[in-house]
């Protein structure tokens, strides 16, 4: 989120997780130029295994759990943040 953005709009992508495992050097260089961190899923798993101090936060009904996107067929494409309560 942008600093001071009360609407919660995403300013830009800052992290990408690659599930294929091997990231080309050219992709990493391009991502670095625009301040995007690219990580493999294996690195995410290793980081989680190494962090034994982490304790999960208690989930509330108002926490966001998913985004629903429209294609923009009848207007501009848009996304909606869904909470746990909305899905129940």
BATOR-583349 format. One record per residue: residue number from 1; chain; x, y, z of N, C-alpha, C, CB in turn. Coordinates in pm, whole numbers, plus 50000, padded with zeros to 5 digits. Glycine has a CB too. Example, Ala and Ser with C-alpha at 12.3 -4.5 7.8 and 13.67 -1.06 7.14 Angstrom:
<nodes>
NODE tipa nupa   n.u   n.v   n.w  ca.u  ca.v  ca.w   c.u   c.v   c.w  cb.u  cb.v  cb.w
NODE    1    A 51319 49431 50780 51230 49550 50780 51320 49670 50780 51131 49553 50905
NODE    2    A 51285 49775 50708 51367 49894 50714 51290 50003 50787 51408 49940 50572
</nodes>
This chain:
<nodes>
NODE tipa nupa   n.u   n.v   n.w  ca.u  ca.v  ca.w   c.u   c.v   c.w  cb.u  cb.v  cb.w
NODE    1    A 50083 49882 50000 50000 50000 50000 50087 50124 50000 49906 50000 50120
NODE    2    A 50035 50227 49940 50104 50355 49946 50093 50412 50085 50047 50454 49843
NODE    3    A 50198 50480 50127 50196 50545 50258 50087 50652 50259 50334 50606 50291
NODE    4    A 50003 50649 50362 49896 50748 50373 49778 50722 50282 49951 50883 50345
NODE    5    A 49766 50601 50226 49656 50568 50135 49544 50502 50214 49705 50475 50020
NODE    6    A 49444 50579 50254 49334 50527 50335 49248 50428 50258 49249 50641 50385
NODE    7    A 49244 50437 50125 49161 50348 50045 49221 50209 50030 49137 50408 49908
NODE    8    A 49349 50193 50064 49413 50062 50055 49446 50020 49913 49326 49960 50116
NODE    9    A 49459 50115 49822 49493 50082 49684 49640 50042 49674 49463 50202 49590
NODE   10    A 49668 49945 49591 49805 49900 49574 49884 50001 49491 49809 49760 49508
NODE   11    A 49995 50046 49543 50078 50143 49473 50150 50075 49357 50178 50208 49568
NODE   12    A 50206 49958 49382 50276 49882 49278 50314 49746 49333 50401 49959 49228
NODE   13    A 50355 49659 49246 50401 49527 49287 50539 49541 49350 50405 49428 49166
NODE   14    A 50561 49478 49464 50691 49485 49529 50755 49347 49547 50677 49553 49665
NODE   15    A 50676 49241 49540 50727 49105 49555 50662 49012 49453 50703 49052 49697
NODE   16    A 50742 48922 49398 50691 48817 49309 50750 48685 49357 50727 48846 49159
NODE   17    A 50665 48583 49368 50712 48449 49403 50701 48362 49279 50631 48389 49523
NODE   18    A 50813 48302 49240 50816 48215 49123 50799 48070 49168 50948 48232 49043
NODE   19    A 50701 48002 49112 50677 47863 49147 50752 47767 49057 50528 47834 49142
NODE   20    A 50816 47817 48952 50890 47729 48860 51028 47696 48913 50902 47794 48724
NODE   21    A 51080 47772 49006 51207 47740 49069 51327 47809 49010 51230 47596 49063
NODE   22    A 51342 47813 48880 51460 47871 48818 51423 48006 48756 51519 47776 48711
NODE   23    A 51488 48112 48803 51459 48246 48753 51578 48293 48670 51429 48345 48871
NODE   24    A 51549 48336 48548 51656 48381 48459 51722 48507 48513 51602 48406 48318
NODE   25    A 51852 48519 48489 51930 48634 48535 51873 48764 48479 52077 48618 48493
NODE   26    A 51828 48762 48354 51773 48883 48291 51648 48931 48364 51741 48855 48143
NODE   27    A 51566 48835 48407 51443 48869 48479 51477 48934 48613 51355 48744 48501
NODE   28    A 51575 48875 48683 51617 48932 48812 51673 49072 48796 51721 48843 48877
NODE   29    A 51749 49096 48689 51806 49229 48665 51696 49331 48636 51905 49225 48549
NODE   30    A 51597 49292 48553 51486 49383 48523 51405 49413 48649 51395 49323 48414
NODE   31    A 51379 49312 48728 51303 49331 48851 51378 49423 48947 51274 49196 48918
NODE   32    A 51508 49405 48955 51590 49489 49044 51585 49636 49003 51735 49439 49045
NODE   33    A 51580 49661 48871 51575 49799 48822 51450 49873 48867 51582 49801 48670
NODE   34    A 51340 49798 48886 51213 49862 48926 51177 49828 49072 51099 49818 48832
NODE   35    A 51278 49784 49149 51264 49757 49292 51161 49650 49324 51228 49884 49365
NODE   36    A 51159 49543 49244 51073 49429 49272 51160 49313 49318 50988 49389 49146
NODE   37    A 51124 49254 49432 51199 49139 49483 51137 49012 49427 51199 49138 49639
NODE   38    A 51219 48930 49359 51173 48804 49303 51232 48691 49387 51214 48790 49152
NODE   39    A 51145 48602 49433 51185 48493 49520 51128 48362 49465 51137 48517 49665
NODE   40    A 51202 48253 49480 51147 48123 49440 51064 48068 49556 51261 48023 49401
NODE   41    A 50973 47979 49524 50890 47919 49628 50975 47834 49722 50778 47832 49565
NODE   42    A 51080 47773 49670 51172 47697 49756 51238 47788 49859 51280 47628 49671
NODE   43    A 51271 47912 49820 51329 48009 49915 51227 48048 50022 51378 48134 49841
NODE   44    A 51102 48060 49982 50996 48092 50079 50983 47979 50181 50860 48115 50006
NODE   45    A 50983 47854 50132 50973 47739 50223 51092 47733 50318 50964 47609 50143
NODE   46    A 51212 47754 50265 51333 47750 50349 51330 47860 50455 51460 47765 50261
NODE   47    A 51283 47977 50418 51272 48088 50513 51173 48055 50625 51230 48217 50441
NODE   48    A 51063 47993 50588 50963 47953 50688 51016 47849 50783 50839 47902 50619
NODE   49    A 51090 47751 50731 51148 47647 50816 51254 47704 50910 51210 47536 50730
NODE   50    A 51326 47806 50865 51431 47866 50946 51375 47957 51055 51526 47946 50857
NODE   51    A 51255 48008 51036 51195 48102 51130 51107 48026 51230 51112 48210 51055
NODE   52    A 51169 47969 51332 51095 47889 51430 51028 47975 51537 51187 47790 51495
NODE   53    A 51059 48104 51543 51004 48194 51643 50866 48248 51604 51098 48310 51666
NODE   54    A 50829 48237 51475 50706 48296 51425 50583 48228 51484 50701 48289 51272
NODE   55    A 50488 48308 51527 50360 48258 51577 50249 48321 51492 50342 48291 51730
NODE   56    A 50158 48239 51442 50051 48294 51358 49960 48389 51436 49967 48181 51298
NODE   57    A 49913 48491 51368 49821 48586 51430 49680 48526 51431 49821 48723 51354
NODE   58    A 49602 48568 51526 49464 48523 51533 49386 48587 51418 49400 48558 51672
NODE   59    A 49315 48507 51343 49236 48557 51229 49102 48607 51280 49217 48447 51120
NODE   60    A 49060 48722 51228 48929 48776 51264 48838 48772 51143 48941 48920 51319
NODE   61    A 48710 48789 51166 48613 48787 51057 48633 48901 50959 48472 48793 51113
NODE   62    A 48701 49008 51002 48721 49124 50916 48854 49123 50840 48713 49249 50998
NODE   63    A 48937 49020 50861 49063 49009 50788 49037 48973 50642 49154 48903 50853
NODE   64    A 49117 49029 50553 49104 48997 50410 49164 48860 50383 49173 49105 50322
NODE   65    A 49094 48781 50301 49144 48647 50271 49152 48622 50121 49054 48543 50336
NODE   66    A 49090 48705 50038 49092 48683 49894 49055 48812 49821 48995 48569 49854
NODE   67    A 49085 48813 49693 49045 48923 49605 48962 48865 49493 49168 49001 49549
NODE   68    A 48857 48932 49454 48775 48891 49341 48786 48999 49233 48625 48868 49383
NODE   69    A 48820 48957 49113 48841 49052 49004 48735 49035 48896 48981 49036 48944
NODE   70    A 48691 49148 48839 48602 49143 48724 48684 49166 48599 48488 49249 48736
NODE   71    A 48635 49117 48488 48708 49130 48361 48691 49267 48299 48662 49025 48263
NODE   72    A 48592 49341 48344 48569 49472 48286 48479 49467 48163 48699 49536 48249
NODE   73    A 48401 49362 48149 48313 49347 48033 48215 49462 48020 48237 49216 48042
NODE   74    A 48159 49507 48131 48060 49615 48126 48115 49748 48177 47938 49577 48207
NODE   75    A 48243 49754 48202 48306 49876 48253 48453 49849 48278 48237 49925 48382
NODE   76    A 48514 49933 48359 48656 49915 48392 48676 49790 48477 48711 50038 48465
NODE   77    A 48785 49716 48454 48815 49603 48542 48840 49653 48684 48938 49524 48490
NODE   78    A 48802 49573 48782 48823 49614 48921 48834 49492 49009 48708 49705 48969
NODE   79    A 48888 49514 49128 48902 49408 49226 48831 49445 49355 49049 49378 49253
NODE   80    A 48783 49343 49425 48715 49362 49552 48786 49277 49657 48563 49325 49543
NODE   81    A 48818 49339 49773 48879 49264 49883 48768 49189 49957 48957 49359 49980
NODE   82    A 48786 49058 49975 48687 48976 50044 48739 48941 50183 48655 48848 49964
NODE   83    A 48650 48950 50282 48686 48913 50419 48639 48771 50447 48625 49014 50522
NODE   84    A 48685 48715 50558 48641 48581 50598 48490 48580 50620 48715 48537 50727
NODE   85    A 48439 48686 50682 48295 48692 50710 48214 48692 50579 48261 48818 50793
NODE   86    A 48263 48760 50478 48191 48766 50350 48181 48628 50285 48259 48864 50255
NODE   87    A 48284 48545 50303 48282 48412 50243 48196 48314 50320 48423 48358 50233
NODE   88    A 48183 48337 50451 48100 48248 50533 47954 48282 50508 48135 48261 50686
</nodes>
